[in-house]
Amino acid sequence: MRTIARLCVAFAVLAAWAGAQESAFNGKWKLIKAQSSDLDYFQQATVEFAVGPGEVTISTWRGPRRPFQEKLTVKTDGQPQPVGITDGSFADDLFMAVRLPAGGQKQVTARWEGPEVLRLTESFAAATSQGTTNLCVTRVFELSAHRDLLTCRVTRNTRQTGPEISYVYKRENADNAYAMKLADDWNINSRLPEQACLISLQGIVNQKAPLLYFTFGPKYPFNYTEELLRYLETEKHFTFRQLVTLDEALTVFSDQVKGYIVWDKNVRTSLIVSYTLAGLEQGIVITEDQIPLARLHGLKEIDDFRGRFAGKSDYEIYTWAKEKYWSRCSRDVIGWLGGEHGPVLMPAAADYGMMKRAFFSDLSARASDTQEYGLTRSLLQEMKPLGQVWGWHSYKKDTEEEMITLTSSYALTSDGLNTMPNTSFLVGVPVTPGFQFKNHHNVTARKTYPPQKKVYVALVQTDGLGIGAWVRPGRGSIPYAWEVSMKFLQLSPAMLEFYYAQASPNDYFIAALSGSSYMYPRAFPPEWRPKEIELARGLMAKLDLRVFEIMDYAGDKTEAGENNLPRAVVDDYFRGMPDALGFLNGYYAANTYAVRDHRALLSYDYYLSAAKPEAAAAADLTELAEINPARPYFLLVHVRENSDVARVKRICDRLGPDFEIVPLDLFLTMAGSNPTFQERCLP
């Protein structure tokens, strides 16, 4: 009876094992070309499994031109069995003069080596230049830990050198997307109509899954889109099919579009209004020239703005739009498609705003623009506190300082720019299972770091990662700090993973800017400021950030003006972020300094302009060391994002032997324990 019981248990285990094999391997798998060995002539490949009791059927296809196909069914008992050869192509290396005996047979052996590994061995006599050669080809198919990838490693008895031959597959219907390259041309009378339409299409089709991704030209503010595309291919296992024209894109996606809105090329603002309606109605934005194309793809008119806003001011147009659409729009996200003006508009942020049903404008935040300013306030005051302003202000109508002061006064934070690309795509790409955001810390708790009598320099790149020098020369050569827009953990987690995965030991991430995203704490309502700081603290913990950066120009709303902090604001940060190692303040140079329990808040002592000659910048830093003679002197430098790290290193190499470039966390630790700065805050 015990023997029978043991046999029953054994059969149950084998049955469960076979079931695991079937559920894991079954189905069609598609080659990830970017992660695989070269296929020579073939550009695409699939492999399909059908696992049955004691056998497996494997169907192989390579193509697309001059396709190769093979289907074989073999027992998985580890015994050789004859299989007919229907195609004599040596498909593993079509460019080699090796030919299989079509119409003949090969001996095939298959066996499972665990529920995630299948070994297949094929032996055959191949025709070669000198006659006949006996080849033995072994393919080991192995599932990844999460069973979302399948790797096939190939060995041959005749191949003794060179890199491993391996092919990586993903499930056929997983992470297939389309990519398009947009031009550095955003003029209304040139490429803007096509590209504006594509951005609206992106805002529709990415709502259910990430399907449409754009790369941009070399002049585009966000210079990482090509590198991120490759990362999505190699690390996120996306397969991208390239689209070239709007017609091609509509051929693929028109069934997801509800219709079109015609904007008026003679009234630039009508395009911005059309994005609001496009998000509400799932429509694309087009000009009259594109109506025949839209109709060709079966789309119907949602609205036509031609002539409707002729002769009207922006205040009148947006007032009309508010009366028409505001009641249906989000109170969590509002969009600003500002930036460039005149005949140029760069609305890449519209895709995500459409997804969130945002109301779009480029209204002024300047108090002297009485009508627009009043309308801006009427919109902001109806937003939910701690909500999001998505996009960027108009360079024509107001300043960044005026805009952020106003939005902050309504307890709102600002994210992105009007040019922020692909957020509707990236919001749907999660962090890789098991990935942890780990920073390169240089100090440990309960250890002292006594400074020497030196000038310690810490370097911080301005304006976050996306429009900075990350992909430009020199990164990793010196200690360098990078500002992280923390809200992108929710908006574009894969983009943050991209940066963290590439970081060198000299790259150190810090939290920015003033809150969970950009705001001015002096303008932020005191009853909401601690809540916003708490949100920022939570994101810091998730992103392994220990240094927090503050910037505030609410005092006089002037670039390079008053950017110091009142004591009450400083106290809020120290109290609200007990885990922070230290704090930075300013953008241009500032004069707020504080220390609490050996934790320092330092302002930037120098702003390194991209236009500053290298010799002059080095002279400035040397002079600052003369102006501040006490040692150690902690010299905090903010580097304009246009300056690549190689340039900064050249400047630092000009400094004397008493200068030392150190990691920011070490810099703040030494400064907090050995403050030579004078504490100073606004009343």
Sequence and secondary structure as in RCSB ss.txt:
>XXXX:A:sequence
MRTIARLCVAFAVLAAWAGAQESAFNGKWKLIKAQSSDLDYFQQATVEFAVGPGEVTISTWRGPRRPFQEKLTVK
TDGQPQPVGITDGSFADDLFMAVRLPAGGQKQVTARWEGPEVLRLTESFAAATSQGTTNLCVTRVFELSAHRDLL
TCRVTRNTRQTGPEISYVYKRENADNAYAMKLADDWNINSRLPEQACLISLQGIVNQKAPLLYFTFGPKYPFNYT
EELLRYLETEKHFTFRQLVTLDEALTVFSDQVKGYIVWDKNVRTSLIVSYTLAGLEQGIVITEDQIPLARLHGLK
EIDDFRGRFAGKSDYEIYTWAKEKYWSRCSRDVIGWLGGEHGPVLMPAAADYGMMKRAFFSDLSARASDTQEYGL
TRSLLQEMKPLGQVWGWHSYKKDTEEEMITLTSSYALTSDGLNTMPNTSFLVGVPVTPGFQFKNHHNVTARKTYP
PQKKVYVALVQTDGLGIGAWVRPGRGSIPYAWEVSMKFLQLSPAMLEFYYAQASPNDYFIAALSGSSYMYPRAFP
PEWRPKEIELARGLMAKLDLRVFEIMDYAGDKTEAGENNLPRAVVDDYFRGMPDALGFLNGYYAANTYAVRDHRA
LLSYDYYLSAAKPEAAAAADLTELAEINPARPYFLLVHVRENSDVARVKRICDRLGPDFEIVPLDLFLTMAGSNP
TFQERCLP
>XXXX:A:secstr
 HHHHHHHHHHHHHHHHHHHHHHHH EEEEE GGGS   TT  EEEEEEEEETTEEEEEEEEESSS EEEEEEEE
SBS  EEEE    B GGGTTSS B  TTSEEEEEEEESSTTEEEEEEEEEEEETTEEEEEEEEEEEEE TTSSEE
EEEEEETT  SSS EEEEEEETTSSEEEEEE  S  BTTTTHHHHHHHHHHHHHHTTTS  EEEE  TTSS TTH
HHHHHHHHHTS  EEEE  SHHHHHHHHGGG  EEEE  TT THHHHHHHHHHHHHTEEEE GGGHHHHHHTT  
EEEE TTTTTT  HHHHHHHHHHHHGGGS SSEEEEEEES TTB   TTHHHHHHTT  EE     TTSHHHHHH
HHHHHTTS TT EEEEEEETTT  HHHHHHHHHHTT EEES TT   HHHHTTS   TT          TT    
  SSEEEEEEESSTTTTSSTTSTTTTSS EEEEEETTHHHH HHHHHHHHHH  TTEEEEEESBSSSB  TTTS 
TTTHHHHHHHHHHHHHHTT  EEEE   TTT  TTS    BHHHHHHHHHH TT SEEEE SS    BEEETTEE
EEE SEEE TTS HHHHHHHHHHHHHHS SSSEEEEEEE TTS HHHHHHHHHTS TTEEE  HHHHHHHHHHS 
 S  B B 
